[in-house]
Structures are given as C-alpha cells and as structure tokens.
Amino acid sequence: MNVNEAIADVLDAEGVEYLFGFPSNPLFDSGSAENAGVRTIITRQERTALHMADGIGRVTAGENVAAFACQHGPGTENSVGGVAQAYAESAPLVAIPAGYDRAKTDVDPKFDSLLAYQPVAKTCEQLTDPDAVGETMRRAFAAARNGRPRPAVVEVPKDVFAKEAGDFEYEPTSATRSGPDPEDVAEVAEVLCDADRPVIYAGQGVHYAQGWEPLRELAEVLEAPVATSLNGKSAFPEDHPLSLGAGSKSEPGQLYHFLEECDVLFGIGCSFSTTAYGISVPEGKTVIHATLDPADIDKEVASAFSLVGDAKLALEALVEAVDDRTEGDRGRFDEVADEIASVREEWYEEWRPKLESDAMPINPYRVVGELDRLLDKQSSIVTADAGNARDFMAPFYEATEPLSYVGWGKTTQLGYGLGLMMGAKLVRPEKTCVHVMGDGAIGMTGMDVETAAREDIPVLLIVLNNFEMASYDTPFSGHYADFAESMGGYGERVENPEDVAEAIERGVEKTEEGTPVLLEFLTAKETDKSIF
C-alpha cells in the first residue's frame, strides 16, 4: 500500500464522506479516494471546495468532518483563503494539499504553502516519512474533532504520495468533552440569580455542543432574554418570547435595548471577539464568559467570572445550580417578554414599509420579508453572503430551528455562502438550502453553479442584483438568471415586487425536483440598515 492509498483508507476509517478539491492531487488522479468509498467532488476553484467542507462541519455541529485536497503550487496558493475563512469561523475540516517534491521544498521561488497555512490552521504538518501516515493523519483529525473546531492541514510532498507506507493499521479518532469547574458553576449561578436584568449571549459553541435545549431551559428558569452571535444564530429559537435576535453589523432594536439595560451579560459558547459583525459589550456590565477555548477569556472583553468547558455541559450544570437556588416561577417572565415584544414591535414598524414595499426596482428588504414568510423553517437551512445581503438578512430572517441558519462574518470573503449551502445540501438533502448573495459575491464564486448542476446539488440561490458592488458605487452588470441556465441550472429574473413570492415558491419546487436554482431579483440601491 502506498501513501496515497493509505491516506484514502484513513479518510474512510474517519467516516469522511466527501473529499472536495481541484486536481491535480493523487487522491483524485489515481481514484484512491473513490476506491476507498469517499465521494470526490471537483469544484471550479479551490476556495469553494473548502467552503463546502466547511459547510458540512457547520451544519452537522462538527459530527461530520470533510476533507479537501489540491495540487502543489497554484492549488495551495488559491486555497489559503478558504482555510483562513474556516479558521476564523471555527469550522472543522482536514486539508491535504500536495507539496513540492522533497528535493525542491526549499528552492526559491516556490510558494511555501506550509508556512502560509500555519497562521490559519489549528495544526499544520508536512508528511515526509511514509511510515508516519497513521500518526500524522490521526493528529489532524483529533485536532479537528476536539476542542475548538478549526481546520487541520497535512501537506504531502508530491514524491511522498507514491512511496510505500509499510505495515499500516489505523484506529480512528474520537471526540471528547470537558466540563467547567463545579465551584465556578456555583459562583456564576449565584451571580445570575442575583441579577436584576441578566442577558444571555449565545455563540456558535452552543451549536457545536448541541446545547440548544439546556440554553432554552436556562433562559426560562432565569426568565432572562437571549441574544445570539451571528455565528450562533438559530441556537435559540427566534420566535421564542425571550429571543432578542442575533448581533451583527445590523441587528434588531430589542437586542440593542436590552444590552444597554442589562446588569449582567452571560456569554456562552462565544469568543467576545471584537468584530464589526458582532455585539459591542457596553461598559459597566458584569460580564460572565463561558467558553471552550480558555485563550478567549479576557482576550478583549474583561470578565468578572468565567467558565471553561463544553457549552452543553456548562449549561446543564448551570440549569441545575440555578434551579436549586430558585423556587419555581420568579414572576418576571411575562414582564420581560412583554418588554421584548413592545420594543421589537416599535422597531419592526419602522422597517415594515421596506419589508412590504411595492416600489420598483424591488426593495431588497421585500425579498427578505418574503423569504421569511414563505420558507418552511423546519425544513430550511439559510445563509447570506458578505456585505449588504448579510446586513439585510440577519435582523429580519427569523431562524427557529437549530442549525437552520449558518451565520458568519469575521473575514467576510465574498462568495463564501455558495459553498456553505452546497455542503449543507449534501449532508442534509431533505432540507431546502438557500443562499442570499449580491453582485460582488456571485462574481467571486458563481461558476460553481455548474458544480451544483454537475454533482446534483439542488441549492436555491437568491441574487440581489442592483448593478453595483454594495455601497461602493462600483458598477457591475450581468444577466445572472441566463448564466445559471447556461451552467445547467434553472434561472429566473424578477423585476416586479408582485412576482417575488411566486418566484420563491417556484424556486423551492424546482430544487425539490433536483435542480439548482438561481433567482435574480433586480433591486434598488438600498442603503438603510438597522444599525444602532
């Protein structure tokens, strides 16, 4: 067995269903991955392949780890951005790029991909010893599965792939969890119970821990409102009376109101990283920070109390501790819920004219409003691309089911969402997977509509076409619906707001028939956003 075949067997043993990438890499070229039972999908560019692997990790809460491969040199140069996005968004995957032959590794002017990957990978190794396939790949998968999820990279020099791997036996890795110190839990429970106006802020760690139920239980026993990060959106049902929605560059009015008014802010499964796409922690609040990654504690936001451990274990422990300190109904649920509803209604009324606008060109908020109204929330997964699409969707699309919205935004690569939803559709074929994007995003990754058609991945793409790049006054143009047809999908261009709803319904039906769909809405140059 050579190294190439041994790596393919590792992928199979680790339960990897998909290997994404772009040739030439021996894992594709020799058919070794397919022979091992791993489906290979070739995309039109390396970045989309990584985004698809990223999406699988995100929508399965890290239970499925996908893999990526590409050629040395140009392939690795093109792929660094996709690895960086996964790193910033804490998404698990294993990348296996080819490297230059060992004799050329240090010869100028070759691109040193190993060095380039290191700052944006959880682990980064070069496999130079054919006898070390098992231990090297095991470290990569263990890193991806355990602790904070992030990409792991194993670069394999071209000449090493063909070397004999020798005796080869592989034991797959497993995932472990650790919980917070019980004494810290007791202290935090006291603070939460004594708070007059606590707010819970839930991040993506709640998704990875699958801590949705204890999060709801804690909110209800504390009778405290819950906001989420954009990455954590859908971790708490946004139709719940205690929901404040998601923090982002644009956010709901009730979220801003309660952050300003709270006395204790409890962040769970979040990093509190300073970003334009998250909340700003107001001064003068007692901050409690519960996270899996101790490096995030006091990184940017000083916390008075902290818990380190798996979000679900932390939430379950807190539910028990808080329940022991309270005597049933605390009597403020209705008061808090009524205040949320009142502030939300006042905020929403300001935006209703845009969400229901009959103006032409179509107001993009009208498209968002119809999506929110028409999509079956229990059977849909949604994301929005960087820029205006994200800012229109985040406050106004109500996510009610866990992992039904894939939120992101730290490095904001245009075109990221297309690969995310293609990956999501592969592992959740029963779901309607929807991506909302703009002119700039489709220009970055739009050719992979052909990949969706070729590989039978029926996603629904919503393109908000206002013939410019966001608010930069950079003119773009194109007939994207015709483009989708030319790539093997179904395309439809919509100009009248009265046709928006029926177009969405047709689009969903077409995806159910197995066809990728691109709906192009000619929209106004909307600049208003819900920013406080």
DRENKETI-537482 format. One line per 5 residues: number of its first residue (from 0); for each residue z, x, y of C-alpha. Coordinates in steps of 0.02 Angstrom, whole numbers. Layout:
<sites>
NUM> Z:X:Y | ... .
</sites>
This chain:
<sites>
0> 0:0:0 | -47:71:170 | 49:48:332 | -67:-90:390 | -36:-193:232 .
5> 150:-156:238 | 164:-223:416 | 69:-380:365 | 193:-405:222 | 337:-385:345 .
10> 264:-522:455 | 253:-637:306 | 431:-595:250 | 496:-630:425 | 418:-803:423 .
15> 288:-762:555 | 157:-899:551 | 42:-834:688 | -25:-666:743 | -109:-678:913 .
20> -212:-546:999 | -378:-464:1032 | -467:-337:922 | -486:-202:877 | -323:-184:780 .
25> -317:-153:592 | -205:-305:567 | -356:-409:621 | -501:-299:569 | -450:-274:387 .
30> -394:-453:360 | -223:-390:304 | -126:-518:407 | -231:-663:342 | -214:-596:165 .
35> -25:-600:187 | -31:-783:239 | -17:-757:427 | -143:-855:531 | -232:-743:656 .
40> -293:-813:822 | -405:-712:935 | -395:-760:1119 | -512:-719:1262 | -387:-598:1337 .
45> -228:-511:1281 | -114:-594:1407 | -149:-769:1341 | -113:-710:1164 | 59:-651:1218 .
50> 89:-813:1312 | 52:-910:1153 | 177:-806:1055 | 299:-830:1199 | 275:-1019:1194 .
55> 314:-1028:1009 | 479:-938:1036 | 523:-1050:1182 | 488:-1222:1106 | 570:-1179:939 .
60> 727:-1114:1025 | 694:-943:951 | 689:-1003:771 | 506:-952:754 | 458:-777:809 .
65> 271:-749:830 | 181:-582:837 | 48:-502:945 | -75:-359:912 | -209:-272:1012 .
70> -311:-113:1019 | -255:50:1096 | -304:95:1274 | -384:-56:1359 | -293:-180:1248 .
75> -123:-109:1290 | -169:-95:1474 | -211:-280:1478 | -58:-334:1380 | 85:-258:1481 .
80> 88:-408:1599 | 112:-531:1457 | 254:-429:1384 | 332:-419:1557 | 324:-608:1577 .
85> 410:-635:1410 | 542:-508:1457 | 579:-592:1624 | 588:-765:1545 | 693:-705:1396 .
90> 566:-756:1264 | 569:-681:1087 | 413:-605:1010 | 361:-446:920 | 213:-347:988 .
95> 120:-223:877 | -8:-136:987 | -113:5:921 | -90:176:999 | -198:330:1013 .
100> -206:444:861 | -53:553:850 | -155:707:893 | -207:626:1058 | -43:545:1107 .
105> -4:669:1245 | -181:710:1301 | -223:662:1480 | -294:541:1542 | -246:419:1404 .
110> -139:269:1452 | 40:296:1393 | 73:119:1335 | 237:164:1252 | 304:221:1420 .
115> 230:69:1508 | 309:-56:1387 | 483:19:1391 | 546:-61:1554 | 486:-234:1499 .
120> 538:-236:1316 | 706:-259:1235 | 663:-120:1113 | 510:-7:1111 | 469:114:970 .
125> 321:212:906 | 296:208:718 | 241:384:675 | 316:402:500 | 225:297:368 .
130> 385:294:265 | 480:209:407 | 385:44:415 | 528:-60:347 | 668:5:456 .
135> 561:10:613 | 498:-169:595 | 671:-229:547 | 743:-161:708 | 608:-250:807 .
140> 636:-420:726 | 825:-401:733 | 812:-366:920 | 701:-517:949 | 813:-634:849 .
145> 985:-579:905 | 1074:-577:1071 | 971:-616:1224 | 794:-655:1162 | 662:-536:1228 .
150> 505:-451:1165 | 515:-303:1046 | 371:-179:1038 | 316:-67:894 | 166:41:940 .
155> 69:108:791 | -49:255:818 | -222:216:751 | -217:350:617 | -49:291:551 .
160> -113:118:501 | -216:195:359 | -77:306:290 | 10:263:127 | 177:178:155 .
165> 250:236:-10 | 379:131:-102 | 404:-23:5 | 536:-157:-9 | 583:-264:140 .
170> 731:-377:172 | 700:-498:317 | 819:-505:464 | 937:-646:510 | 1009:-715:671 .
175> 1194:-707:711 | 1302:-790:843 | 1464:-740:926 | 1585:-847:1024 | 1693:-819:1178 .
180> 1874:-759:1179 | 1988:-911:1146 | 2108:-854:1284 | 1965:-853:1409 | 1912:-1026:1349 .
185> 2087:-1094:1381 | 2090:-1020:1556 | 1919:-1089:1600 | 1966:-1261:1531 | 2117:-1266:1647 .
190> 2010:-1224:1798 | 1881:-1356:1753 | 2013:-1489:1726 | 2098:-1449:1892 | 1935:-1453:1990 .
195> 1905:-1600:2107 | 1716:-1585:2114 | 1653:-1474:1973 | 1466:-1449:1943 | 1392:-1384:1780 .
200> 1238:-1275:1793 | 1146:-1255:1626 | 1017:-1120:1591 | 895:-1077:1454 | 1035:-1008:1346 .
205> 1082:-1188:1308 | 909:-1213:1233 | 916:-1057:1126 | 1090:-1103:1064 | 1035:-1284:1038 .
210> 1190:-1332:1135 | 1121:-1494:1206 | 1249:-1611:1126 | 1407:-1514:1174 | 1336:-1494:1350 .
215> 1324:-1683:1364 | 1497:-1703:1289 | 1574:-1581:1412 | 1491:-1666:1560 | 1555:-1836:1503 .
220> 1733:-1782:1464 | 1744:-1692:1632 | 1646:-1831:1718 | 1551:-1692:1805 | 1369:-1686:1862 .
225> 1247:-1567:1778 | 1106:-1467:1856 | 992:-1351:1759 | 893:-1196:1800 | 705:-1215:1792 .
230> 707:-1122:1625 | 845:-1239:1569 | 756:-1399:1623 | 770:-1530:1484 | 933:-1454:1417 .
235> 1019:-1606:1493 | 929:-1774:1496 | 870:-1806:1674 | 887:-1994:1650 | 1075:-1972:1619 .
240> 1185:-2042:1759 | 1264:-1869:1782 | 1099:-1774:1797 | 1060:-1681:1958 | 890:-1617:1900 .
245> 827:-1438:1899 | 847:-1300:2026 | 686:-1217:2081 | 589:-1169:2236 | 581:-1357:2263 .
250> 722:-1465:2198 | 796:-1640:2205 | 904:-1688:2353 | 1053:-1735:2245 | 1060:-1560:2172 .
255> 1073:-1479:2343 | 1203:-1607:2397 | 1319:-1579:2250 | 1303:-1389:2255 | 1359:-1392:2436 .
260> 1503:-1511:2400 | 1570:-1438:2237 | 1729:-1335:2224 | 1696:-1259:2051 | 1525:-1208:1986 .
265> 1517:-1179:1799 | 1359:-1087:1744 | 1324:-1093:1558 | 1180:-1002:1472 | 1113:-939:1637 .
270> 1096:-768:1719 | 1128:-820:1901 | 986:-701:1944 | 930:-706:2124 | 757:-782:2125 .
275> 655:-896:2234 | 640:-1009:2084 | 824:-1047:2055 | 977:-1107:2148 | 1067:-1012:2284 .
280> 1252:-1014:2249 | 1342:-1073:2407 | 1483:-967:2474 | 1664:-1017:2449 | 1644:-1089:2274 .
285> 1746:-1042:2121 | 1614:-978:2001 | 1634:-978:1812 | 1498:-885:1720 | 1469:-911:1533 .
290> 1326:-811:1460 | 1269:-722:1302 | 1224:-564:1397 | 1376:-475:1471 | 1259:-375:1584 .
295> 1234:-532:1687 | 1419:-554:1727 | 1444:-509:1911 | 1267:-438:1915 | 1227:-530:2076 .
300> 1347:-676:2087 | 1532:-634:2082 | 1625:-743:1957 | 1810:-783:1960 | 1809:-819:1773 .
305> 1687:-777:1634 | 1649:-813:1452 | 1536:-705:1345 | 1456:-784:1193 | 1333:-908:1122 .
310> 1313:-1059:1235 | 1339:-1188:1099 | 1496:-1104:1034 | 1562:-1089:1211 | 1526:-1271:1250 .
315> 1602:-1334:1087 | 1759:-1233:1120 | 1770:-1299:1298 | 1744:-1480:1245 | 1892:-1464:1126 .
320> 2001:-1373:1254 | 1961:-1494:1395 | 1985:-1645:1282 | 2159:-1581:1236 | 2203:-1571:1422 .
325> 2142:-1743:1472 | 2195:-1915:1421 | 2030:-2003:1393 | 1940:-2080:1541 | 1981:-1987:1702 .
330> 1918:-2133:1804 | 1787:-2047:1910 | 1630:-2065:1805 | 1566:-2217:1898 | 1608:-2142:2066 .
335> 1515:-1981:2029 | 1367:-2072:1950 | 1355:-2191:2099 | 1356:-2045:2221 | 1217:-1958:2124 .
340> 1114:-2118:2119 | 1140:-2151:2304 | 1090:-1977:2361 | 944:-1973:2239 | 877:-2140:2298 .
345> 884:-2088:2480 | 792:-1926:2438 | 666:-2011:2324 | 623:-2143:2454 | 563:-2004:2569 .
350> 439:-1948:2436 | 387:-2116:2365 | 239:-2135:2485 | 165:-1972:2419 | 202:-2012:2236 .
355> 115:-2181:2254 | -16:-2130:2383 | -187:-2213:2383 | -260:-2083:2501 | -417:-1984:2466 .
360> -429:-1843:2422 | -295:-1881:2294 | -120:-1828:2341 | -60:-1710:2202 | 107:-1800:2201 .
365> 13:-1956:2145 | -45:-1861:1990 | 133:-1802:1957 | 200:-1978:1980 | 76:-2050:1856 .
370> 113:-1914:1729 | 298:-1952:1742 | 266:-2138:1721 | 138:-2132:1582 | 186:-1991:1464 .
375> 294:-2036:1315 | 440:-1920:1350 | 497:-1918:1169 | 329:-1854:1108 | 275:-1739:1250 .
380> 301:-1558:1299 | 256:-1513:1477 | 244:-1360:1587 | 174:-1321:1759 | 94:-1161:1818 .
385> 150:-1046:1957 | 135:-1096:2138 | 108:-1272:2201 | 91:-1350:2028 | 267:-1294:1984 .
390> 336:-1349:2153 | 259:-1523:2138 | 317:-1549:1958 | 492:-1476:1950 | 584:-1608:2054 .
395> 480:-1760:2008 | 440:-1747:1823 | 591:-1816:1730 | 624:-1724:1567 | 732:-1823:1448 .
400> 718:-1735:1279 | 774:-1558:1234 | 635:-1429:1245 | 515:-1559:1317 | 488:-1456:1475 .
405> 454:-1269:1472 | 512:-1207:1640 | 484:-1032:1707 | 456:-935:1865 | 534:-764:1879 .
410> 374:-662:1882 | 258:-811:1911 | 99:-749:1829 | -42:-870:1866 | -113:-944:1707 .
415> 44:-921:1602 | 64:-1105:1561 | -100:-1124:1467 | -46:-1003:1330 | 128:-1079:1327 .
420> 61:-1252:1286 | -66:-1186:1161 | 77:-1101:1069 | 184:-1257:1084 | 46:-1366:1010 .
425> 28:-1252:859 | 209:-1271:808 | 231:-1449:872 | 64:-1529:827 | 139:-1703:838 .
430> 175:-1680:1024 | 63:-1709:1174 | 66:-1537:1257 | 24:-1545:1442 | -6:-1405:1567 .
435> -23:-1436:1754 | -113:-1298:1848 | -210:-1261:2006 | -369:-1172:2057 | -292:-999:2051 .
440> -216:-1020:1878 | -372:-1082:1793 | -465:-934:1865 | -346:-817:1777 | -345:-888:1601 .
445> -467:-1033:1598 | -586:-952:1474 | -455:-984:1340 | -505:-1166:1344 | -635:-1101:1223 .
450> -496:-1030:1114 | -413:-1201:1111 | -576:-1283:1057 | -620:-1148:929 | -447:-1149:850 .
455> -422:-1338:856 | -277:-1336:978 | -292:-1502:1072 | -191:-1473:1230 | -205:-1577:1389 .
460> -240:-1476:1546 | -218:-1554:1718 | -308:-1457:1855 | -261:-1497:2035 | -419:-1443:2124 .
465> -401:-1432:2312 | -533:-1295:2327 | -413:-1162:2384 | -279:-1043:2323 | -112:-1129:2360 .
470> -75:-1118:2545 | -161:-951:2570 | -320:-1030:2639 | -423:-934:2511 | -573:-1043:2466 .
475> -605:-1068:2280 | -731:-1185:2203 | -794:-1243:2036 | -828:-1394:1929 | -691:-1367:1801 .
480> -724:-1525:1702 | -902:-1468:1668 | -835:-1297:1623 | -718:-1374:1493 | -865:-1468:1416 .
485> -964:-1306:1405 | -819:-1224:1314 | -811:-1359:1180 | -677:-1472:1255 | -676:-1639:1343 .
490> -686:-1635:1533 | -668:-1769:1664 | -672:-1755:1854 | -572:-1885:1950 | -592:-1918:2137 .
495> -513:-2090:2164 | -323:-2113:2153 | -351:-2282:2071 | -427:-2190:1922 | -286:-2066:1895 .
500> -183:-2168:1772 | -330:-2219:1661 | -393:-2040:1657 | -224:-1978:1596 | -220:-2112:1462 .
505> -394:-2064:1404 | -345:-1881:1405 | -195:-1913:1292 | -304:-2015:1174 | -433:-1876:1164 .
510> -300:-1748:1118 | -237:-1865:983 | -415:-1865:915 | -405:-1674:906 | -500:-1620:1062 .
515> -431:-1508:1200 | -445:-1598:1367 | -463:-1541:1547 | -436:-1673:1681 | -489:-1612:1852 .
520> -414:-1707:1998 | -489:-1674:2170 | -333:-1664:2276 | -280:-1646:2456 | -211:-1484:2525 .
525> -31:-1541:2512 | 98:-1425:2593 | 257:-1530:2593 | 386:-1484:2462 | 564:-1535:2426 .
530> 645:-1379:2497 | 818:-1375:2575 .
</sites>
